[in-house]
Amino acid sequence: MIKTLEKNRIVDCFANQTYEVPEILKILDSETVTDPENGCFRVMSQKDGDKRVVWSRKVIAEIKAAKQMFLDLISKGMTPYKVGVDGAATSEVMKEFDPIAEEIIFIPVRALAGG
């Protein structure tokens, strides 16, 4: 059974910036395993830790909503990283949305900057 977190549809990007997840996309709790037919954004933040937002890779409306979310998160200063084989994160920054990606990890740019 998939447990969704429908009450709080806001993800914390960083530095008091937030993003409201479109209603058509699902937000999963941290214990739910994603369906292999879904794509998944993992949005990392200091406040929320890791929120997972999923879309069906077979439903055009969900793909469009996920693409828009991808672009919106980048505009808020998040960097998308492609997840490789067996769920291992890569250092490959995604330049454009891939609707068939299994998982994309978003990390705030500020978290990556050295000082």
Contacts in CASP RR format, 6 or more apart in sequence:
PFRMAT RR
TARGET T0000
AUTHOR 0000-0000-0000
METHOD contacts of the structure
MODEL  1
MIKTLEKNRIVDCFANQTYEVPEILKILDSETVTDPENGCFRVMSQKDGD
KRVVWSRKVIAEIKAAKQMFLDLISKGMTPYKVGVDGAATSEVMKEFDPI
AEEIIFIPVRALAGG
2 26 0 8 1.000
2 28 0 8 1.000
2 32 0 8 1.000
2 35 0 8 1.000
3 28 0 8 1.000
3 29 0 8 1.000
3 31 0 8 1.000
3 32 0 8 1.000
4 26 0 8 1.000
4 27 0 8 1.000
4 28 0 8 1.000
4 29 0 8 1.000
4 32 0 8 1.000
5 27 0 8 1.000
5 28 0 8 1.000
5 29 0 8 1.000
5 51 0 8 1.000
6 27 0 8 1.000
8 27 0 8 1.000
9 20 0 8 1.000
9 21 0 8 1.000
9 23 0 8 1.000
9 27 0 8 1.000
10 18 0 8 1.000
10 19 0 8 1.000
10 20 0 8 1.000
10 21 0 8 1.000
11 18 0 8 1.000
11 19 0 8 1.000
11 21 0 8 1.000
11 27 0 8 1.000
11 43 0 8 1.000
11 45 0 8 1.000
11 48 0 8 1.000
11 51 0 8 1.000
11 53 0 8 1.000
12 18 0 8 1.000
12 43 0 8 1.000
12 45 0 8 1.000
12 46 0 8 1.000
12 47 0 8 1.000
12 48 0 8 1.000
12 51 0 8 1.000
13 19 0 8 1.000
13 43 0 8 1.000
13 45 0 8 1.000
13 73 0 8 1.000
13 76 0 8 1.000
13 77 0 8 1.000
13 78 0 8 1.000
13 108 0 8 1.000
14 45 0 8 1.000
14 46 0 8 1.000
14 77 0 8 1.000
14 78 0 8 1.000
14 108 0 8 1.000
14 110 0 8 1.000
14 111 0 8 1.000
15 108 0 8 1.000
15 110 0 8 1.000
17 76 0 8 1.000
17 77 0 8 1.000
19 43 0 8 1.000
19 69 0 8 1.000
19 72 0 8 1.000
19 73 0 8 1.000
19 76 0 8 1.000
21 27 0 8 1.000
21 53 0 8 1.000
21 69 0 8 1.000
22 65 0 8 1.000
22 68 0 8 1.000
22 69 0 8 1.000
24 55 0 8 1.000
24 61 0 8 1.000
24 62 0 8 1.000
24 65 0 8 1.000
25 53 0 8 1.000
25 54 0 8 1.000
25 55 0 8 1.000
25 62 0 8 1.000
25 65 0 8 1.000
25 66 0 8 1.000
25 69 0 8 1.000
26 53 0 8 1.000
26 54 0 8 1.000
26 55 0 8 1.000
27 51 0 8 1.000
27 52 0 8 1.000
27 53 0 8 1.000
27 54 0 8 1.000
28 34 0 8 1.000
28 40 0 8 1.000
28 52 0 8 1.000
28 53 0 8 1.000
28 54 0 8 1.000
30 50 0 8 1.000
30 52 0 8 1.000
32 52 0 8 1.000
34 40 0 8 1.000
34 52 0 8 1.000
34 54 0 8 1.000
34 103 0 8 1.000
35 54 0 8 1.000
36 102 0 8 1.000
37 56 0 8 1.000
37 57 0 8 1.000
37 58 0 8 1.000
38 54 0 8 1.000
38 55 0 8 1.000
38 56 0 8 1.000
38 57 0 8 1.000
39 54 0 8 1.000
39 55 0 8 1.000
39 56 0 8 1.000
39 57 0 8 1.000
39 66 0 8 1.000
39 100 0 8 1.000
39 101 0 8 1.000
39 102 0 8 1.000
39 103 0 8 1.000
39 104 0 8 1.000
40 52 0 8 1.000
40 53 0 8 1.000
40 54 0 8 1.000
40 102 0 8 1.000
40 103 0 8 1.000
40 104 0 8 1.000
41 52 0 8 1.000
41 53 0 8 1.000
41 54 0 8 1.000
41 66 0 8 1.000
41 69 0 8 1.000
41 70 0 8 1.000
41 73 0 8 1.000
41 103 0 8 1.000
41 104 0 8 1.000
41 105 0 8 1.000
41 106 0 8 1.000
42 50 0 8 1.000
42 51 0 8 1.000
42 52 0 8 1.000
42 103 0 8 1.000
42 104 0 8 1.000
42 105 0 8 1.000
42 106 0 8 1.000
43 50 0 8 1.000
43 51 0 8 1.000
43 52 0 8 1.000
43 53 0 8 1.000
43 73 0 8 1.000
43 78 0 8 1.000
43 106 0 8 1.000
44 50 0 8 1.000
44 105 0 8 1.000
44 106 0 8 1.000
44 107 0 8 1.000
44 108 0 8 1.000
44 111 0 8 1.000
45 51 0 8 1.000
45 108 0 8 1.000
46 111 0 8 1.000
53 66 0 8 1.000
53 69 0 8 1.000
55 62 0 8 1.000
55 63 0 8 1.000
55 65 0 8 1.000
55 66 0 8 1.000
56 62 0 8 1.000
56 63 0 8 1.000
57 63 0 8 1.000
57 99 0 8 1.000
57 100 0 8 1.000
63 99 0 8 1.000
66 97 0 8 1.000
66 99 0 8 1.000
67 97 0 8 1.000
67 99 0 8 1.000
70 80 0 8 1.000
70 97 0 8 1.000
70 104 0 8 1.000
71 97 0 8 1.000
73 80 0 8 1.000
73 106 0 8 1.000
74 80 0 8 1.000
77 108 0 8 1.000
77 109 0 8 1.000
77 110 0 8 1.000
78 106 0 8 1.000
78 107 0 8 1.000
78 108 0 8 1.000
78 109 0 8 1.000
79 93 0 8 1.000
79 106 0 8 1.000
79 107 0 8 1.000
79 108 0 8 1.000
79 109 0 8 1.000
79 112 0 8 1.000
80 93 0 8 1.000
80 94 0 8 1.000
80 104 0 8 1.000
80 105 0 8 1.000
80 106 0 8 1.000
81 89 0 8 1.000
81 90 0 8 1.000
81 91 0 8 1.000
81 92 0 8 1.000
81 93 0 8 1.000
81 94 0 8 1.000
81 104 0 8 1.000
81 105 0 8 1.000
81 106 0 8 1.000
81 107 0 8 1.000
82 90 0 8 1.000
82 92 0 8 1.000
82 93 0 8 1.000
82 94 0 8 1.000
82 98 0 8 1.000
82 101 0 8 1.000
82 104 0 8 1.000
83 89 0 8 1.000
83 90 0 8 1.000
83 101 0 8 1.000
83 102 0 8 1.000
83 103 0 8 1.000
83 104 0 8 1.000
83 105 0 8 1.000
84 90 0 8 1.000
87 102 0 8 1.000
87 103 0 8 1.000
89 105 0 8 1.000
94 101 0 8 1.000
94 104 0 8 1.000
98 104 0 8 1.000
END
